[in-house]
Amino acid sequence: MPIRVTVWGENVHEKKNQAVADNYPKGMHAQIASLLNADAQIAASTVTLQDSEHGLTMSKLDQTDVLIWWGHAAHDLVDDAIVERVAARVWQGMGLIVLHSGHHSKIFKRLMGSPANLH
């Protein structure tokens, strides 16, 4: 049975920056999932900030072994109830990999119990 990976992306830079859109026409989250799906032991899918419930419904999280979080510019737009939902799944055993500037994401700060500043 493959590892079920959900790649969450803000999908903001792709919409605001033409150079990013040109390099990642389906979004950075889709590029990450595409590379992961090259491994037959991984089944990666994507969800974004713009999806209903940011794509992180209970059903989706129940079907996720590892959540990869890509965030940079829209941390404040993530609904606090969704953060609590994701935190609960992590505490139940779902893996979480936070990429790029995700150290300032609500989920990372919630799980670390700190402002997660680098200084």
PAZAKE-536172 format. One record per residue: residue in three letters; residue number from 1; y, z, x of N, C-alpha, C, CB in turn. Coordinates in steps of 0.2 Angstrom, whole numbers, padded with zeros to 4 digits, always signed. Each point is the difference from the previous one (the first is absolute). Glycine has a CB too. Layout:
+------+-----+-------+-------+-------+-------+-------+-------+-------+-------+-------+-------+-------+-------+
: type : seq :   n.v :   n.w :   n.u :  ca.v :  ca.w :  ca.u :   c.v :   c.w :   c.u :  cb.v :  cb.w :  cb.u :
+------+-----+-------+-------+-------+-------+-------+-------+-------+-------+-------+-------+-------+-------+
:  ALA : NUM :     Y :     Z :     X :     Y :     Z :     X :     Y :     Z :     X :     Y :     Z :     X :
...
+------+-----+-------+-------+-------+-------+-------+-------+-------+-------+-------+-------+-------+-------+
This chain:
+------+-----+-------+-------+-------+-------+-------+-------+-------+-------+-------+-------+-------+-------+
: type : seq :   n.v :   n.w :   n.u :  ca.v :  ca.w :  ca.u :   c.v :   c.w :   c.u :  cb.v :  cb.w :  cb.u :
+------+-----+-------+-------+-------+-------+-------+-------+-------+-------+-------+-------+-------+-------+
:  MET :   1 : -0006 : +0000 : +0004 : +0006 : +0000 : -0004 : +0006 : +0000 : +0004 : -0006 : +0006 : -0009 :
:  PRO :   2 : +0011 : -0011 : +0008 : +0006 : +0000 : +0005 : +0005 : +0006 : -0002 : -0001 : -0012 : +0000 :
:  ILE :   3 : +0005 : +0013 : +0005 : +0005 : +0005 : +0000 : +0005 : -0003 : -0005 : -0002 : +0005 : +0012 :
:  ARG :   4 : +0004 : -0001 : -0017 : +0005 : -0003 : -0005 : +0007 : +0003 : +0003 : -0008 : +0000 : -0010 :
:  VAL :   5 : +0012 : -0005 : +0012 : +0007 : +0001 : +0003 : +0005 : -0003 : -0005 : -0004 : +0000 : +0012 :
:  THR :   6 : +0009 : +0005 : -0014 : +0006 : -0003 : -0003 : +0006 : +0000 : +0004 : -0005 : +0005 : -0011 :
:  VAL :   7 : +0008 : -0010 : +0012 : +0006 : -0001 : +0004 : +0006 : +0001 : -0005 : -0006 : -0007 : +0009 :
:  TRP :   8 : +0010 : +0012 : -0008 : +0006 : +0001 : -0004 : +0006 : -0003 : +0004 : -0005 : +0010 : -0006 :
:  GLY :   9 : +0009 : -0013 : +0003 : +0006 : -0003 : +0004 : +0006 : +0001 : -0005 : -0007 : -0008 : +0007 :
:  GLU :  10 : +0013 : +0009 : -0004 : +0006 : +0000 : -0003 : +0002 : -0007 : -0003 : +0004 : +0010 : +0007 :
:  ASN :  11 : -0005 : -0015 : -0003 : +0001 : -0007 : -0003 : +0008 : +0000 : +0000 : -0011 : -0001 : -0006 :
:  VAL :  12 : +0015 : +0004 : +0010 : +0007 : +0000 : -0001 : +0003 : -0005 : +0005 : +0000 : +0012 : -0004 :
:  HIS :  13 : -0002 : -0012 : +0011 : +0002 : -0004 : +0005 : -0001 : -0007 : -0001 : -0002 : +0009 : +0008 :
:  GLU :  14 : -0004 : -0011 : -0011 : -0002 : -0006 : -0002 : +0005 : -0004 : -0005 : -0012 : +0004 : +0003 :
:  LYS :  15 : +0015 : +0000 : -0007 : +0004 : -0002 : -0005 : +0007 : +0000 : +0002 : -0007 : +0004 : -0008 :
:  LYS :  16 : +0009 : +0000 : +0013 : +0007 : +0000 : +0002 : +0002 : -0004 : +0007 : +0000 : +0011 : -0006 :
:  ASN :  17 : -0005 : -0012 : +0010 : +0001 : -0003 : +0006 : -0004 : -0007 : +0001 : +0002 : +0012 : +0005 :
:  GLN :  18 : +0001 : -0017 : -0005 : -0003 : -0007 : +0000 : -0005 : -0001 : +0006 : +0010 : -0005 : -0006 :
:  ALA :  19 : -0008 : +0008 : +0012 : -0005 : -0001 : +0006 : -0006 : +0004 : -0002 : +0010 : -0001 : +0008 :
:  VAL :  20 : -0010 : +0007 : -0011 : -0006 : +0003 : -0002 : -0004 : -0003 : -0005 : +0006 : +0011 : +0003 :
:  ALA :  21 : -0003 : -0014 : -0008 : -0003 : -0004 : -0005 : -0003 : -0006 : +0003 : +0008 : +0004 : -0008 :
:  ASP :  22 : -0005 : -0007 : +0013 : -0003 : -0006 : +0003 : -0006 : +0002 : +0004 : +0011 : -0005 : +0001 :
:  ASN :  23 : -0011 : +0010 : +0003 : -0006 : +0003 : +0004 : -0006 : +0002 : -0005 : +0008 : +0003 : +0010 :
:  TYR :  24 : -0006 : +0000 : -0015 : -0005 : +0003 : -0005 : +0001 : -0002 : -0007 : +0000 : +0010 : +0008 :
:  PRO :  25 : -0001 : -0016 : -0009 : +0001 : -0003 : -0007 : -0003 : +0004 : -0006 : +0001 : -0011 : +0006 :
:  LYS :  26 : -0007 : +0014 : -0004 : -0003 : +0004 : -0006 : +0001 : +0007 : +0001 : -0009 : -0008 : +0000 :
:  GLY :  27 : +0013 : +0010 : +0005 : +0002 : +0007 : +0001 : -0004 : +0003 : +0006 : +0003 : +0001 : -0012 :
:  MET :  28 : +0000 : +0004 : +0015 : -0003 : +0003 : +0006 : -0006 : +0003 : -0002 : +0011 : +0002 : +0005 :
:  HIS :  29 : -0011 : +0001 : -0011 : -0006 : +0004 : -0003 : -0006 : -0005 : +0000 : +0007 : +0008 : -0006 :
:  ALA :  30 : -0006 : -0014 : +0003 : -0005 : -0005 : +0000 : -0002 : -0003 : +0006 : +0005 : -0003 : -0010 :
:  GLN :  31 : -0001 : +0003 : +0015 : -0002 : -0002 : +0007 : -0005 : +0005 : +0003 : +0011 : -0006 : +0002 :
:  ILE :  32 : -0009 : +0013 : -0003 : -0004 : +0005 : +0003 : -0007 : +0000 : -0004 : +0010 : +0007 : +0002 :
:  ALA :  33 : -0010 : -0008 : -0008 : -0007 : +0000 : -0004 : -0004 : -0006 : +0002 : +0006 : +0005 : -0010 :
:  SER :  34 : -0002 : -0011 : +0011 : -0004 : -0006 : +0002 : -0004 : +0001 : +0007 : +0009 : -0007 : -0006 :
:  LEU :  35 : -0005 : +0010 : +0010 : -0003 : +0002 : +0007 : -0006 : +0005 : -0001 : +0011 : -0003 : +0006 :
:  LEU :  36 : -0010 : +0008 : -0010 : -0006 : +0004 : -0001 : -0006 : -0003 : -0003 : +0009 : +0009 : -0001 :
:  ASN :  37 : -0007 : -0014 : -0004 : -0006 : -0003 : -0004 : -0004 : -0005 : +0005 : +0007 : +0001 : -0011 :
:  ALA :  38 : -0005 : -0002 : +0017 : -0003 : -0004 : +0005 : -0007 : +0004 : +0002 : +0011 : -0006 : +0004 :
:  ASP :  39 : -0011 : +0012 : -0005 : -0006 : +0004 : +0001 : -0004 : +0001 : -0006 : +0006 : +0006 : +0009 :
:  ALA :  40 : -0012 : -0008 : -0009 : -0004 : +0000 : -0006 : -0002 : +0007 : -0003 : -0005 : -0010 : +0004 :
:  GLN :  41 : +0007 : +0015 : +0001 : -0001 : +0007 : -0002 : +0006 : +0003 : -0004 : -0008 : +0001 : +0010 :
:  ILE :  42 : +0013 : -0005 : -0011 : +0006 : +0003 : -0003 : +0002 : -0005 : -0006 : +0004 : +0005 : +0011 :
:  ALA :  43 : -0002 : -0002 : -0016 : +0002 : -0003 : -0006 : +0007 : +0002 : -0002 : -0012 : -0001 : -0005 :
:  ALA :  44 : +0017 : -0002 : +0008 : +0007 : +0002 : -0001 : +0004 : -0004 : -0006 : +0000 : +0002 : +0013 :
:  SER :  45 : +0004 : +0002 : -0016 : +0004 : -0003 : -0005 : +0007 : +0003 : +0001 : -0010 : -0001 : -0009 :
:  THR :  46 : +0014 : -0001 : +0005 : +0007 : +0002 : +0001 : +0004 : +0002 : -0007 : +0000 : -0008 : +0009 :
:  VAL :  47 : +0005 : +0012 : -0008 : +0004 : +0002 : -0006 : +0007 : +0001 : +0003 : -0010 : +0006 : -0006 :
:  THR :  48 : +0015 : -0006 : +0002 : +0007 : +0001 : +0003 : +0004 : +0005 : -0004 : -0001 : -0012 : +0004 :
:  LEU :  49 : +0006 : +0013 : -0002 : +0005 : +0005 : -0003 : +0002 : -0003 : -0007 : +0005 : +0004 : +0011 :
:  GLN :  50 : -0004 : -0010 : -0011 : +0002 : -0003 : -0007 : -0005 : -0001 : -0005 : +0007 : -0007 : +0007 :
:  ASP :  51 : -0014 : +0009 : -0005 : -0005 : +0000 : -0005 : +0001 : +0006 : -0005 : -0008 : -0006 : +0008 :
:  SER :  52 : +0005 : +0006 : -0014 : +0000 : +0005 : -0004 : -0003 : +0006 : +0003 : +0000 : -0007 : -0010 :
:  GLU :  53 : +0003 : +0013 : +0010 : -0002 : +0006 : +0003 : -0001 : -0001 : +0008 : -0006 : +0003 : -0011 :
:  HIS :  54 : +0010 : -0008 : +0013 : +0000 : -0002 : +0007 : -0007 : -0003 : +0002 : +0009 : +0009 : +0003 :
:  GLY :  55 : -0013 : -0011 : -0008 : -0007 : -0002 : +0002 : -0005 : +0005 : +0001 : +0005 : -0010 : +0004 :
:  LEU :  56 : -0002 : +0017 : -0004 : -0005 : +0005 : +0002 : -0002 : +0004 : -0006 : +0006 : +0001 : +0011 :
:  THR :  57 : -0009 : -0004 : -0016 : -0003 : +0003 : -0006 : -0006 : +0004 : +0002 : +0004 : -0009 : -0007 :
:  MET :  58 : -0006 : +0014 : +0003 : -0005 : +0004 : +0001 : -0007 : -0005 : +0001 : +0005 : +0010 : -0007 :
:  SER :  59 : -0005 : -0015 : +0003 : -0006 : -0004 : +0001 : +0000 : -0004 : +0007 : +0000 : -0002 : -0013 :
:  LYS :  60 : +0006 : +0000 : +0015 : +0000 : -0003 : +0007 : -0001 : +0005 : +0005 : +0008 : -0008 : -0004 :
:  LEU :  61 : -0006 : +0014 : +0004 : -0001 : +0005 : +0005 : -0007 : +0002 : +0000 : +0011 : +0004 : -0001 :
:  ASP :  62 : -0014 : -0004 : -0005 : -0008 : +0002 : +0000 : -0004 : -0006 : +0003 : +0002 : +0007 : -0011 :
:  GLN :  63 : +0001 : -0013 : +0011 : -0004 : -0005 : +0003 : +0002 : -0001 : +0008 : -0001 : -0006 : -0012 :
:  THR :  64 : +0005 : +0010 : +0015 : +0002 : +0000 : +0006 : -0003 : +0005 : +0005 : +0011 : -0005 : -0005 :
:  ASP :  65 : -0014 : +0003 : +0011 : -0002 : +0004 : +0005 : +0005 : +0002 : +0005 : -0011 : -0005 : -0002 :
:  VAL :  66 : +0015 : +0000 : +0003 : +0006 : +0001 : +0005 : +0006 : -0004 : -0003 : -0008 : +0001 : +0010 :
:  LEU :  67 : +0014 : +0003 : -0010 : +0006 : -0003 : -0002 : +0004 : -0001 : +0006 : +0000 : +0006 : -0011 :
:  ILE :  68 : +0003 : -0012 : +0012 : +0004 : -0002 : +0006 : +0007 : +0000 : -0003 : -0009 : -0006 : +0007 :
:  TRP :  69 : +0014 : +0010 : -0004 : +0007 : +0000 : -0003 : +0005 : -0003 : +0004 : -0004 : +0010 : -0005 :
:  TRP :  70 : +0007 : -0016 : +0003 : +0005 : -0003 : +0004 : +0007 : +0001 : -0004 : -0009 : -0009 : +0005 :
:  GLY :  71 : +0013 : +0013 : -0002 : +0006 : +0001 : -0003 : +0006 : +0000 : +0006 : -0005 : +0006 : -0010 :
:  HIS :  72 : +0011 : -0007 : +0008 : +0005 : +0000 : +0005 : +0007 : +0001 : -0003 : -0006 : -0008 : +0007 :
:  ALA :  73 : +0008 : +0005 : -0013 : +0007 : +0000 : -0002 : +0000 : +0002 : -0007 : +0002 : -0009 : +0007 :
:  ALA :  74 : -0007 : +0011 : -0011 : +0000 : +0002 : -0007 : -0003 : +0006 : -0001 : +0001 : -0012 : -0003 :
:  HIS :  75 : -0002 : +0017 : +0007 : -0004 : +0006 : +0000 : +0003 : +0004 : -0007 : -0002 : +0000 : +0013 :
:  ASP :  76 : +0008 : +0000 : -0014 : +0003 : +0004 : -0005 : -0002 : -0003 : -0007 : +0010 : +0003 : +0007 :
:  LEU :  77 : -0012 : -0009 : -0007 : -0002 : -0004 : -0007 : -0007 : +0002 : -0002 : +0008 : -0009 : +0003 :
:  VAL :  78 : -0012 : +0012 : +0001 : -0006 : +0002 : -0002 : +0000 : +0006 : -0005 : -0005 : -0004 : +0011 :
:  ASP :  79 : +0002 : +0004 : -0016 : +0000 : +0005 : -0005 : -0004 : +0006 : +0002 : +0001 : -0009 : -0009 :
:  ASP :  80 : +0002 : +0015 : +0008 : -0003 : +0006 : +0003 : -0007 : +0001 : -0004 : +0012 : +0005 : +0002 :
:  ALA :  81 : -0013 : -0007 : -0008 : -0006 : +0001 : -0003 : -0006 : -0004 : +0003 : +0006 : +0003 : -0011 :
:  ILE :  82 : -0004 : -0009 : +0014 : -0005 : -0004 : +0003 : -0001 : +0003 : +0007 : +0004 : -0010 : -0006 :
:  VAL :  83 : +0001 : +0013 : +0009 : -0001 : +0004 : +0007 : -0005 : +0005 : -0001 : +0011 : -0002 : +0004 :
:  GLU :  84 : -0011 : +0006 : -0010 : -0004 : +0006 : -0001 : -0007 : -0003 : -0001 : +0009 : +0007 : -0005 :
:  ARG :  85 : -0010 : -0012 : +0001 : -0006 : -0003 : -0002 : -0004 : -0003 : +0007 : +0005 : -0004 : -0011 :
:  VAL :  86 : -0001 : +0001 : +0015 : -0003 : -0002 : +0007 : -0002 : +0006 : +0004 : +0007 : -0011 : +0000 :
:  ALA :  87 : -0003 : +0016 : +0000 : -0001 : +0006 : +0004 : -0007 : +0003 : -0002 : +0013 : +0002 : +0002 :
:  ALA :  88 : -0013 : -0001 : -0009 : -0006 : +0003 : -0003 : -0007 : -0004 : +0002 : +0007 : +0004 : -0009 :
:  ARG :  89 : -0006 : -0011 : +0010 : -0006 : -0004 : +0002 : -0001 : +0001 : +0007 : +0002 : -0008 : -0009 :
:  VAL :  90 : +0003 : +0009 : +0013 : -0001 : +0001 : +0007 : -0004 : +0007 : +0001 : +0010 : -0007 : +0003 :
:  TRP :  91 : -0008 : +0012 : -0006 : -0003 : +0006 : +0000 : -0007 : +0000 : -0002 : +0011 : +0005 : -0002 :
:  GLN :  92 : -0013 : -0010 : -0003 : -0007 : -0001 : -0002 : -0004 : -0004 : +0005 : +0004 : +0001 : -0012 :
:  GLY :  93 : -0001 : -0004 : +0017 : -0004 : -0003 : +0005 : +0002 : -0007 : +0001 : -0009 : +0007 : -0003 :
:  MET :  94 : +0014 : -0010 : -0001 : +0002 : -0007 : +0002 : +0004 : +0000 : +0006 : +0000 : -0003 : -0012 :
:  GLY :  95 : -0002 : -0002 : +0017 : +0004 : -0001 : +0006 : +0007 : -0003 : -0001 : -0011 : -0002 : +0006 :
:  LEU :  96 : +0015 : +0004 : -0002 : +0007 : -0003 : +0000 : +0003 : -0002 : +0007 : +0002 : +0007 : -0010 :
:  ILE :  97 : +0000 : -0013 : +0011 : +0003 : -0002 : +0006 : +0007 : -0002 : -0002 : -0011 : -0004 : +0005 :
:  VAL :  98 : +0016 : +0007 : -0001 : +0007 : -0001 : -0002 : +0002 : -0005 : +0006 : +0002 : +0011 : -0006 :
:  LEU :  99 : +0001 : -0016 : +0004 : +0003 : -0005 : +0006 : +0007 : +0000 : +0000 : -0010 : -0007 : -0002 :
:  HIS : 100 : +0013 : +0004 : +0008 : +0007 : -0001 : +0001 : +0004 : +0006 : -0001 : -0002 : -0012 : -0003 :
:  SER : 101 : +0007 : +0011 : -0001 : +0005 : +0006 : -0002 : -0003 : +0004 : -0005 : +0009 : -0007 : +0004 :
:  GLY : 102 : -0015 : +0007 : -0006 : -0003 : +0004 : -0005 : +0000 : +0008 : +0002 : -0007 : -0010 : -0003 :
:  HIS : 103 : +0009 : +0012 : +0009 : +0001 : +0007 : +0001 : +0005 : +0003 : -0004 : -0004 : -0002 : +0011 :
:  HIS : 104 : +0009 : -0002 : -0014 : +0005 : +0002 : -0005 : -0002 : -0001 : -0007 : +0009 : -0002 : +0009 :
:  SER : 105 : -0015 : -0001 : -0010 : -0002 : -0001 : -0007 : -0001 : +0007 : -0003 : -0005 : -0011 : +0002 :
:  LYS : 106 : +0006 : +0011 : -0009 : -0001 : +0006 : -0004 : -0007 : +0003 : +0001 : +0008 : -0004 : -0008 :
:  ILE : 107 : -0013 : -0001 : +0008 : -0007 : +0003 : +0001 : -0002 : +0003 : +0006 : -0003 : -0009 : -0008 :
:  PHE : 108 : +0006 : +0006 : +0014 : -0001 : +0003 : +0006 : +0003 : +0007 : +0001 : -0001 : -0012 : +0005 :
:  LYS : 109 : +0007 : +0012 : -0007 : +0004 : +0007 : +0000 : -0003 : +0005 : -0004 : +0010 : -0006 : +0002 :
:  ARG : 110 : -0013 : +0004 : -0008 : -0003 : +0004 : -0005 : -0007 : +0003 : +0004 : +0005 : -0006 : -0010 :
:  LEU : 111 : -0009 : +0002 : +0013 : -0006 : +0002 : +0003 : +0001 : +0004 : +0006 : -0005 : -0010 : -0005 :
:  MET : 112 : +0011 : +0008 : +0009 : +0001 : +0004 : +0006 : +0004 : +0006 : -0001 : +0000 : -0011 : +0006 :
:  GLY : 113 : +0003 : +0012 : -0012 : +0004 : +0006 : -0002 : +0006 : +0001 : +0005 : -0010 : +0005 : -0004 :
:  SER : 114 : +0013 : -0011 : +0006 : +0006 : +0000 : +0004 : +0004 : -0006 : -0001 : -0007 : +0006 : +0009 :
:  PRO : 115 : +0013 : -0006 : -0006 : +0004 : -0006 : -0001 : -0002 : -0006 : +0004 : +0009 : +0008 : -0002 :
:  ALA : 116 : -0014 : -0007 : +0007 : -0003 : -0005 : +0004 : +0005 : -0004 : +0004 : -0009 : -0001 : -0009 :
:  ASN : 117 : +0014 : +0004 : +0011 : +0005 : -0003 : +0005 : -0004 : -0001 : +0007 : +0010 : +0005 : -0007 :
:  LEU : 118 : -0007 : -0009 : +0010 : -0003 : -0002 : +0007 : +0003 : +0004 : +0006 : -0003 : -0011 : -0004 :
:  HIS : 119 : +0008 : +0015 : +0002 : +0003 : +0004 : +0005 : +0000 : +0007 : -0002 : +0008 : -0009 : +0003 :
+------+-----+-------+-------+-------+-------+-------+-------+-------+-------+-------+-------+-------+-------+
